[in-house]
Amino acid sequence: MVEELAQADDAVAACVDASAWPLPEHDLIAALDAAHRLQQRLAAVTLTLIREVDGRGIARTQGASCTAVWLRERLRLTIPAARRLIDLATALNTGNPGIRQALADGAISQDQARVITDTVDTVNRSADAETADKAVGVLVGWASQFDPTHLRKLGTRILDHVAPDIADAATQAALDAEAHRATRDRHLTLSEQTDGRLRLTGTLDTETAALFRAATDPLTAPSGPDDTRSPGQRRHDALADICRLTLRTGELPEHGGDPAQIVITTNYDALTRQLSSGTLDTSLSLTPEAVRRLACDASILPAVLSGTGQVLDVGRQRRLITGPLRRALVLRDHGCAFPGCDRPPRWCHAHHIHHWADGGTTSLGNAVLLCGHHHRHVHQTDWVVRLGDDGHPEFIPPAWLDPEQLPRRNHYHRRT
């Protein structure tokens, strides 16, 4: 398979370098159709490979917490996109050969395949395998005429066409399936932008959408005739108000041993002169004005850092339940230090590089932040943890994974 894919890659590369402008209209459209069909056929191959990777547990063997995280690292996908691929690969591998064949033939697109698998799953709840096969045939035929959105609408009444005697009884099953998909597909993605801002994207299920509107609507009304904020800006500010109100209640659960709170690293002397910007424990930056404003209602914990960002000394703060060592780890590692992990510091454990029971000291030079999964993984496998020359953690993979055993670092957390 690897050789065949390499040959296909060479053929596609030749097309990439070819000019499209000399093509007459008929050939241009034919080339577009051929490229689209090839894309879907390659998608079928990709899904087969993903299913095999997932089935073998390769992701966990190589240190990832799940296949979706491994795909994010390997293919540079978002987690939601990776999960959708895994779900579709699983669905096509469990009793839907007709859908997989249609995708492999280039007769349907990957999005259409996802719609058809969802619809057939609903049919299977109310009818037998023969009826489900009929539904696949009808839906694949419709796919040549309708886009995925229209195809999903038509699929809600598919039993009217293939099994009208049970169509009414299946309506409730379809509604239940739609509710299940809404629950399955719910997500909220935070994407860090280069200037320190976050882009929020996601899909809320019906109940959560109602809760969100109930909480934000009272805060999104214009504050007066001089309020020039756009509706989007008012919603943004409403979300900020809700977060502030929630933090002030003091009723949020502890996170990584700390109360729910904002942690900012800044230069104290420059702060007093209103000159210093700050860095959150998420590695995002704040302006001097924002740091100054937040410091009005904050506890100050001094820390001394070297020129390379290594923590040399951390003061004590009696009010907090965490010790200075954990604060130093957060300042240094910014989150799980295992390569490829983006878990924030509050999701992490403090791991002794040299185990305490074997004589290891409880010190910054013998500690590293690891999330729960990678903490177990390091204890149970042959990965080796050490501090580099600059005082930051690096990981040596086992020889079976990397014969050269080159040190790896986590690049998801920016260093200050």
FENPESUL-V855123 format. One line per field, one symbol per residue. ss: DSSP state (a for helix, b for strand, c for the rest). phi: phi as a letter, one per 20 degrees, with the letter a starting at -180 (. if undefined). A space follows every 10 residues. Layout:
# FENPESUL-V855123
ss: ???
phi: ???
This chain:
# FENPESUL-V855123
ss: caaaaaaaaa aaaaaaaccc ccccaaaaaa aaaaaaaaaa aaaaaaaaaa aaaaaacaaa acccccaaaa aaaaacccaa aaaaaaaaaa aaacccaaaa aaaaccccca aaaaaaaaaa aaaaaaccaa aaaaaaaaaa aaaccccaaa aaaaacccaa aacaaaaaaa aaaaaaaaaa aaaaacbbbb bbcccccbbb bbbccaaaaa aaaaaaaccc cccccccccc aaaaaaaaaa aaaaaaaaac ccccbccbcc cccbbbcaaa aacccccbbb ccccbbcaaa aaaaaccccc ccbbbccccc bbbbcccccc cccaaaaaaa aaaccccccc ccccaaabbb bbcccaaacc cccaaabbbb baaaaaaaaa cccbbbbccc ccbbbbcccc ccccccbbcc cccccc
phi: .fffffffff ffgfffeeee ffffgfffff ffffffffgf fffffgffff ffgffemfgf geoffaffff fgffdldffg ffffffffff ffedncffff fffffmecef ffffffffff fffffcceff fffffgffff ffffdcfgff ffffffdfff edbffdfffe ffffffffff ffffefacdd dfefenedde crcefgffff fffffegfed fgfrfefeff gffffgffff fffffffffm dfffcmndff aedcdbefff ffemdeeccf femedcfgff ffffffcbed dfbddffenf fdbcfdcfff eeefffffff feemqgefgn edffffedde dffdggfenf eebffccbec fgfffffffe cefddbeffe ndfbcdffff ebgelffcce dfdfee
